[in-house]
Amino acid sequence: MIQRTKLSVNINKFATIRNARGGNNPNLVQIAKDCEAFGAQGITVHPRPDERHIRFADVYDLKKVVSTEFNIEGYPSPQFIQLIHEIKPEQVTLVPDPPRVLTSNAGWNTIKYLDFLKTVVADLKKSASRVSIFLEANPKLVESAVLTGADRIELYTESYATNFSTNKELAVEPFVATAREAERLGIGLNAGHDLDLQNLNYLSQQLPNLQEVSIGHALVCDALYHGLQNTIQMYLHQLKV
């Protein structure tokens, strides 16, 4: 068995726990280092304007210690763009979420926002090694995503996760179609949102060109029962095909 898809651990929820009590417990820098030591191939953060979980100061602290891939997600506000230019991460993932949204709940309409995204992607490529665009599972959006100049798309997998237990074959269909279009047009493929130990392996089997998944909430919940080291290994096992 081989693992062709990398696992990036989103540590936002660890920051939520820390912020609930103040102080620095858990220590995000140590969490990131431990995740990597336990096998994670990347660390993901999504700083929001209200800093309700990851704080902008955290991003600077994490930059000093992350030795795998540092992936920073967010809406391309002036503050976010400045952060990217200063941090220079391995990957930046553009997400179209407004400031007070609970969690990312939609992908970009790359047709409607093509000109805007072209400008943003060109700017961010001066500092980020790779730019990815959060995208709905819709093959019609892939060509315009390519035209933005982005290196990858990240499929927004909530609908797949929601419908997996009812009809996994039907749930994955639009994702397979979008993945095939991405492969045809030569753009890389990531995925994330509500992926867990039940639905991850099937998705990775159906999308042979899937390069990376970003998982946070479910992984942190599973770690409460199994421990962080065991949980990361369990997720890595699900990515073996």
C-alpha positions as CSV (number, residue, x, y, z in Angstrom):
1,M,0.0,0.0,0.0
2,I,1.2,3.5,-0.8
3,Q,0.2,7.0,0.4
4,R,-0.1,9.3,-2.6
5,T,-2.1,12.0,-0.8
6,K,-0.4,14.2,1.9
7,L,-2.1,15.0,5.2
8,S,-2.0,18.6,6.4
9,V,-3.3,19.1,9.9
10,N,-5.4,22.2,10.5
11,I,-4.6,23.3,14.1
12,N,-7.4,26.0,14.4
13,K,-9.3,24.0,16.9
14,F,-6.3,23.6,19.2
15,A,-6.2,27.4,19.2
16,T,-10.0,27.5,20.0
17,I,-9.3,25.4,23.1
18,R,-6.4,27.6,24.1
19,N,-8.4,30.8,23.7
20,A,-11.2,29.5,25.8
21,R,-9.1,29.9,29.0
22,G,-6.5,32.4,27.9
23,G,-2.8,31.6,28.5
24,N,-0.9,29.3,26.2
25,N,-2.3,25.8,26.9
26,P,-2.2,24.0,24.6
27,N,0.9,25.6,23.1
28,L,0.3,25.9,19.3
29,V,4.0,25.9,18.5
30,Q,4.5,22.6,20.3
31,I,1.3,21.2,18.8
32,A,2.6,21.9,15.3
33,K,6.0,20.4,16.0
34,D,4.4,17.3,17.5
35,C,2.0,16.9,14.6
36,E,4.9,16.9,12.2
37,A,6.9,14.4,14.5
38,F,3.8,12.1,14.5
39,G,3.7,12.1,10.7
40,A,1.7,15.1,9.4
41,Q,3.1,16.3,6.1
42,G,1.8,19.9,6.6
43,I,0.3,22.4,9.0
44,T,-2.7,24.4,8.0
45,V,-4.0,27.6,9.7
46,H,-6.9,29.9,8.9
47,P,-6.5,33.3,10.6
48,R,-9.7,35.3,10.6
49,P,-10.1,39.0,11.3
50,D,-11.6,38.5,14.8
51,E,-8.8,36.1,15.7
52,R,-11.3,33.8,17.4
53,H,-8.9,30.8,17.0
54,I,-5.6,31.3,15.2
55,R,-4.2,34.8,15.9
56,F,-2.0,36.6,13.4
57,A,0.8,36.5,16.0
58,D,0.5,32.7,16.0
59,V,1.2,32.6,12.3
60,Y,4.5,34.4,12.8
61,D,5.4,32.0,15.7
62,L,4.6,29.0,13.6
63,K,6.6,30.1,10.6
64,K,9.7,29.7,12.8
65,V,9.1,26.0,13.6
66,V,7.0,24.4,10.8
67,S,9.4,22.2,8.8
68,T,7.0,20.6,6.4
69,E,4.5,22.5,4.3
70,F,2.9,25.7,5.9
71,N,-0.5,26.3,4.4
72,I,-2.3,29.5,5.2
73,E,-6.0,29.8,4.4
74,G,-8.1,32.9,4.3
75,Y,-10.0,35.6,2.5
76,P,-7.6,37.9,0.5
77,S,-8.2,41.0,2.6
78,P,-5.4,43.6,2.7
79,Q,-4.4,42.3,6.2
80,F,-4.3,38.7,4.9
81,I,-2.3,39.6,1.8
82,Q,0.3,41.5,3.9
83,L,0.6,38.5,6.2
84,I,1.3,36.2,3.2
85,H,4.0,38.6,1.9
86,E,5.7,38.6,5.3
87,I,5.4,34.9,6.1
88,K,6.1,33.5,2.5
89,P,4.4,30.2,3.1
90,E,4.7,27.1,1.0
91,Q,1.0,27.3,0.1
92,V,-1.8,29.9,0.4
93,T,-5.4,28.8,0.0
94,L,-7.9,31.5,-1.0
95,V,-11.3,31.1,0.7
96,P,-14.3,33.3,0.0
97,D,-15.6,33.6,3.5
98,P,-16.9,36.8,5.1
99,P,-15.5,38.0,8.4
100,R,-18.1,36.5,10.8
101,V,-18.8,33.2,9.1
102,L,-18.6,30.2,11.6
103,T,-16.6,28.1,9.2
104,S,-15.8,28.1,5.4
105,N,-19.1,27.3,3.8
106,A,-18.7,27.9,0.0
107,G,-16.1,27.8,-2.7
108,W,-15.2,30.6,-5.2
109,N,-17.3,31.3,-8.2
110,T,-14.2,31.5,-10.4
111,I,-16.2,32.6,-13.4
112,K,-17.7,35.6,-11.7
113,Y,-14.6,36.6,-9.8
114,L,-12.0,35.7,-12.5
115,D,-10.5,39.1,-12.8
116,F,-10.3,39.7,-9.1
117,L,-8.7,36.3,-8.5
118,K,-6.2,36.8,-11.3
119,T,-5.0,40.0,-9.6
120,V,-4.8,38.4,-6.2
121,V,-3.1,35.2,-7.4
122,A,-0.5,37.2,-9.3
123,D,0.2,39.3,-6.2
124,L,0.4,36.4,-3.8
125,K,2.7,34.4,-6.1
126,K,5.4,36.9,-5.4
127,S,5.6,35.4,-1.9
128,A,3.9,32.1,-1.7
129,S,5.4,29.0,-3.3
130,R,2.0,27.8,-4.4
131,V,-1.6,29.3,-4.6
132,S,-4.7,27.2,-4.2
133,I,-8.3,28.2,-4.7
134,F,-11.2,26.8,-2.6
135,L,-13.7,25.4,-5.1
136,E,-17.1,23.8,-5.2
137,A,-17.2,20.4,-6.9
138,N,-18.2,21.7,-10.3
139,P,-16.2,20.9,-13.4
140,K,-17.4,24.1,-15.1
141,L,-15.4,26.2,-12.6
142,V,-12.1,24.5,-13.2
143,E,-11.1,26.2,-16.5
144,S,-11.6,29.6,-15.0
145,A,-9.6,28.5,-11.9
146,V,-6.8,27.6,-14.2
147,L,-7.1,31.1,-15.9
148,T,-6.5,32.8,-12.5
149,G,-3.0,31.4,-12.5
150,A,-3.5,29.3,-9.4
151,D,-1.4,26.2,-9.0
152,R,-4.1,24.1,-7.4
153,I,-7.8,23.9,-6.4
154,E,-9.1,22.7,-3.1
155,L,-12.4,20.9,-3.3
156,Y,-14.9,21.9,-0.7
157,T,-16.0,18.5,0.5
158,E,-18.9,19.3,2.9
159,S,-21.6,17.9,0.5
160,Y,-19.6,14.7,0.1
161,A,-19.3,14.2,3.8
162,T,-22.9,15.0,4.5
163,N,-24.2,12.5,1.9
164,F,-21.5,9.8,2.3
165,S,-23.5,7.6,4.7
166,T,-26.6,7.7,2.5
167,N,-25.1,7.1,-0.9
168,K,-21.4,7.4,-1.2
169,E,-21.3,6.6,-4.9
170,L,-23.7,9.5,-5.6
171,A,-22.0,11.8,-3.1
172,V,-18.6,11.5,-4.8
173,E,-19.8,11.8,-8.4
174,P,-19.3,15.6,-8.8
175,F,-15.9,15.4,-7.1
176,V,-14.8,12.7,-9.5
177,A,-15.9,14.8,-12.4
178,T,-14.2,17.9,-11.1
179,A,-11.0,16.0,-10.3
180,R,-10.9,14.6,-13.9
181,E,-11.3,18.1,-15.3
182,A,-8.5,19.3,-13.1
183,E,-6.3,16.5,-14.3
184,R,-7.2,17.2,-17.9
185,L,-6.4,20.9,-17.6
186,G,-3.2,20.3,-15.6
187,I,-4.1,22.0,-12.3
188,G,-3.3,20.3,-8.9
189,L,-5.9,19.0,-6.6
190,N,-6.5,19.3,-2.8
191,A,-9.6,18.7,-0.7
192,G,-10.9,19.6,2.7
193,H,-13.9,20.2,5.0
194,D,-15.6,17.6,7.2
195,L,-13.4,14.8,6.1
196,D,-13.0,12.1,8.7
197,L,-11.9,8.5,9.4
198,Q,-15.2,7.2,7.9
199,N,-15.2,9.0,4.6
200,L,-11.5,9.8,3.8
201,N,-10.3,6.5,2.4
202,Y,-13.2,6.2,-0.1
203,L,-12.6,9.8,-1.4
204,S,-8.9,9.2,-1.8
205,Q,-9.6,6.0,-3.7
206,Q,-12.0,7.7,-6.1
207,L,-9.7,10.7,-6.7
208,P,-6.3,9.3,-7.8
209,N,-4.9,12.8,-8.6
210,L,-5.7,14.0,-5.0
211,Q,-2.4,15.6,-3.8
212,E,-3.3,16.9,-0.3
213,V,-6.1,16.9,2.3
214,S,-6.5,19.5,5.1
215,I,-8.2,18.1,8.2
216,G,-8.8,19.8,11.5
217,H,-12.1,19.5,13.3
218,A,-12.6,15.8,13.0
219,L,-9.0,15.0,13.7
220,V,-9.0,17.0,16.9
221,C,-12.2,15.3,18.0
222,D,-10.8,11.9,17.3
223,A,-7.6,12.8,19.2
224,L,-9.7,13.2,22.4
225,Y,-10.3,9.5,22.3
226,H,-7.3,8.0,20.6
227,G,-4.5,10.5,21.4
228,L,-2.9,12.9,18.9
229,Q,-0.1,10.6,17.7
230,N,-2.4,7.6,17.2
231,T,-5.0,9.8,15.4
232,I,-2.6,11.2,12.9
233,Q,-1.4,7.7,12.1
234,M,-5.0,6.6,11.7
235,Y,-5.6,9.3,9.2
236,L,-2.4,8.6,7.3
237,H,-3.5,4.9,7.1
238,Q,-6.8,6.0,5.5
239,L,-4.8,7.7,2.8
240,K,-3.1,4.5,1.8
241,V,-4.5,2.8,-1.3
